[in-house]
Amino acid sequence: MYRHSEHQILLPSEFFLPFEGHLNETNRWVQLALLIPWAKVEVHYRRQLRSLNRGKKAVSIRTALGALIIQERLGLSDRETVDQIVENPYLQYFIGLSGFQFEPPFHPSLMTYFRKRLNAEVIQQVNEWVLEAEEETKAQEDNDDNQDGNPPDGGSVKSDETPKRKRANKATSEMEPESHQGKLLLDATCVPADIAYPTDLTLLNEAREKLERMIDCLHAPDLSVTHKYL
């Protein structure tokens, strides 16, 4: 079962804090939450569910995708991801909670289902939507500057990556799969080395051959003396 939520975006000032105050709107998690088109991702997320009216209520797309982004950006395990969310109000806002709570929003074992339903293709699509939103924001800002009478820089070459786009690229670069050439061996036991195992029969046979050559070398003088008297 899945219940659609029309209010995927919650303003930072509307997030309830039991210890008073409000969230900082310039925080990186707040800014990233405003860039991601949660409604578009929800359409794909609902297709992955077997039934929308039966079974246990599924976790919202804001919580599922938000938890995966937090895990990838911070490099955490499933259990540590949930612990960080419980301790940080900004992370709770990022996954779509309406207020700070001391209870875990979901069990760490659900992270496995999140990864199955939101694969690399979905993450790549989210990255493209974020960049499109940045382009629209940049175009709107340029139009506002032109309406205010600010002339554009004459003859100056501006970088394609504005500060906001750089933040978007940095925020989503860790989620985007990269293609590399070659192989990277992370397990030390898999690194090729010119060392034989102590239980290897080849190593035992090599030791036998060396001992035989040593015996032949040391026994050669005695053989010459024996043949002389014969």
C-alpha positions in Angstrom: 0.0 0.0 0.0 1.2 3.5 -0.8 -0.4 6.8 0.0 0.4 9.8 -2.3 1.5 13.0 -0.6 0.8 16.3 -2.3 3.2 18.2 0.0 6.6 16.7 -0.9 8.3 20.0 -0.2 8.2 21.5 3.3 9.6 25.0 3.9 12.4 25.1 6.5 10.4 27.5 8.6 7.5 24.9 8.8 9.8 22.2 10.2 8.9 21.7 13.9 11.8 21.7 16.4 11.0 20.8 20.0 13.8 23.0 21.3 12.5 26.1 19.5 14.3 28.0 16.7 14.2 27.1 13.0 16.3 25.5 10.3 18.9 27.5 8.5 17.7 27.9 4.9 21.3 28.0 3.6 22.1 24.6 4.9 23.4 22.2 2.2 20.6 19.6 3.0 17.9 22.2 2.8 19.2 23.5 -0.5 19.5 20.0 -2.0 16.0 19.2 -0.8 14.6 22.2 -2.8 16.5 21.1 -5.9 15.3 17.5 -6.2 11.9 17.1 -8.1 10.4 14.7 -5.6 7.1 14.5 -7.5 8.7 13.3 -10.7 10.6 10.6 -8.8 7.5 9.5 -7.0 5.9 8.6 -10.4 8.6 6.1 -11.1 8.7 4.9 -7.4 4.9 4.0 -7.4 5.4 1.8 -10.5 7.9 -0.3 -8.6 5.2 -1.2 -6.0 3.1 -4.3 -6.4 -0.1 -2.8 -5.1 -1.0 0.7 -4.0 -4.0 -0.3 -1.9 -2.9 -3.6 -0.3 -0.3 -4.6 2.2 1.7 -2.6 4.6 2.1 1.1 4.0 5.3 1.8 2.0 7.8 4.5 2.9 7.4 7.7 0.9 9.8 8.4 -2.0 11.1 11.4 -0.1 12.3 9.2 2.7 13.6 6.3 0.5 15.5 8.5 -1.9 16.6 10.9 0.8 18.1 8.1 2.9 20.0 6.7 -0.1 21.5 10.1 -0.9 22.5 10.6 2.7 24.2 7.2 2.8 26.1 7.8 -0.4 27.2 11.3 0.4 28.4 10.4 4.0 29.6 6.9 3.2 27.6 5.2 5.9 26.3 1.8 6.6 22.6 1.1 6.7 22.4 1.2 10.5 24.6 4.2 10.8 22.5 6.0 8.2 19.4 5.6 10.4 21.4 6.7 13.5 22.6 9.9 11.8 19.0 10.7 10.7 17.8 10.3 14.2 20.4 12.7 15.6 20.3 15.4 12.9 17.2 17.6 12.3 18.5 18.7 8.9 18.6 15.1 7.8 15.1 14.5 9.1 13.9 17.5 7.1 15.7 16.2 4.0 13.9 12.9 4.1 10.5 14.7 4.4 9.6 14.6 8.1 7.4 17.4 9.2 9.1 17.8 12.6 12.0 16.5 14.7 11.5 13.1 16.3 13.6 10.9 18.5 12.3 7.6 17.0 13.9 6.1 13.9 11.7 6.9 10.8 12.3 3.3 9.5 14.2 0.1 10.2 17.8 -0.1 8.7 16.8 -3.3 6.9 14.6 -1.3 4.6 17.6 0.3 3.0 18.0 -2.9 1.0 14.5 -2.4 -0.6 15.2 1.2 -1.2 18.3 0.3 -3.3 16.3 -2.3 -5.3 13.5 0.1 -6.1 15.7 3.1 -6.8 18.5 1.8 -9.0 21.3 3.7 -10.8 19.1 4.7 -13.7 16.7 6.5 -11.4 19.6 8.3 -9.7 20.9 9.4 -13.1 17.5 10.7 -14.0 17.4 12.7 -10.8 20.7 14.2 -11.6 19.4 15.4 -14.9 16.3 16.9 -13.3 18.4 18.8 -10.8 20.6 20.3 -13.6 17.5 21.3 -15.5 16.1 23.0 -12.4 19.4 24.8 -12.1 19.2 25.9 -15.7 15.7 27.3 -15.2 16.8 29.1 -12.1 19.7 30.6 -13.9 17.6 31.7 -16.8 15.1 33.3 -14.4 17.8 35.2 -12.6 19.2 36.5 -15.9 15.7 37.7 -16.9 15.3 39.4 -13.6 18.7 41.1 -14.0 17.7 42.3 -17.5 14.4 43.7 -16.2 16.2 45.6 -13.5 18.3 47.3 -16.1 21.6 45.6 -15.3 23.5 45.3 -18.6 25.3 42.0 -19.3 29.1 41.9 -19.1 30.3 43.1 -22.5 32.7 40.7 -24.2 33.5 38.8 -21.0 33.6 35.1 -21.1 31.6 33.6 -18.2 32.0 30.1 -17.0 29.2 27.6 -17.7 29.2 26.5 -14.1 27.6 29.1 -11.9 28.0 28.8 -8.1 24.6 27.2 -7.8 25.3 24.7 -10.6 28.6 23.8 -8.9 26.7 23.1 -5.7 24.2 20.9 -7.6 27.0 19.0 -9.3 28.8 18.6 -6.0 25.6 17.5 -4.3 24.8 14.8 -6.9 28.2 13.8 -8.2 28.5 11.1 -5.5 25.2 9.6 -6.6 26.1 9.5 -10.3 27.8 6.3 -11.4 31.2 6.9 -13.1 32.8 4.8 -15.8 36.4 3.9 -15.3 38.8 1.7 -17.2 40.8 -1.0 -15.5 40.2 -2.9 -12.3 40.6 -1.9 -8.7 41.4 -4.6 -6.1 40.3 -3.5 -2.7 40.8 -6.8 -0.9 44.4 -7.4 0.1 44.0 -11.1 -0.2 43.2 -10.7 -3.9 46.3 -8.6 -4.8 48.6 -10.7 -7.1 51.9 -11.3 -5.5 54.9 -13.6 -6.2 54.4 -15.5 -2.9 53.4 -19.2 -2.6 51.1 -20.5 0.1 52.9 -22.6 2.8 50.6 -25.5 2.0 51.3 -25.4 -1.7 52.7 -28.7 -3.1 54.6 -26.8 -5.7 56.5 -25.0 -2.9 57.3 -28.4 -1.3 58.5 -29.9 -4.5 60.7 -26.8 -5.2 62.3 -27.3 -1.7 62.9 -31.0 -2.5 64.7 -30.2 -5.8 66.9 -27.6 -4.1 67.9 -30.1 -1.4 68.8 -32.7 -3.9 71.0 -30.2 -5.8 72.7 -29.3 -2.5 73.3 -33.0 -1.7 74.8 -33.7 -5.1 77.1 -30.7 -4.8 78.3 -31.8 -1.4 78.6 -35.5 -2.3 80.5 -34.9 -5.5 84.1 -34.9 -3.9 83.4 -38.2 -2.2 82.3 -39.7 -5.5 85.5 -38.7 -7.2 87.6 -40.3 -4.4 85.6 -43.5 -4.6 86.0 -43.9 -8.3 89.8 -43.3 -8.0 90.3 -46.3 -5.8 87.9 -48.5 -7.7 
